[in-house]
Amino acid sequence: MINLCDASFDTAQRMKNFSGWVRVKVLQHASGSQETAISEAPSRQLLAVVMARVQEAHGFDHELCDAILSLMSSTDLV
């Protein structure tokens, strides 16, 4: 569970996939860098990194976010 101040909560509510964004940031922090080792990351983690970059560049309502979420929910991913 994450506690947010009112301003952060308002921002998080407007994000399409706040929990996914948080997961990416926590994994990046845990690895000690801002970059994820692409060759070693599982498919869902790679998609989460791509999603974070799309959201950073184009905003949270970009059409690619929906496509990435659809891929992330695929049962065929490792």
CORJO-V435073 format. One record per pair of residues at least 12 apart in sequence whose ideal C-beta (glycine too) atoms are under 6 Angstrom apart, sorted by sequence separation. I is the first residue (numbers start at 1). J is the second residue. D is the distance in whole Angstrom. If there is no record, write none. Layout:
{{I | J | D} {I | J | D}}
This chain:
{{36 | 49 | 5} {51 | 68 | 5} {47 | 68 | 5} {24 | 48 | 5} {47 | 71 | 6} {24 | 49 | 6} {47 | 72 | 5} {20 | 48 | 5} {24 | 52 | 5} {44 | 72 | 6} {20 | 51 | 6} {21 | 52 | 6} {44 | 77 | 5} {43 | 77 | 4} {43 | 78 | 5} {42 | 78 | 6} {16 | 60 | 5} {15 | 60 | 5} {16 | 65 | 5}}
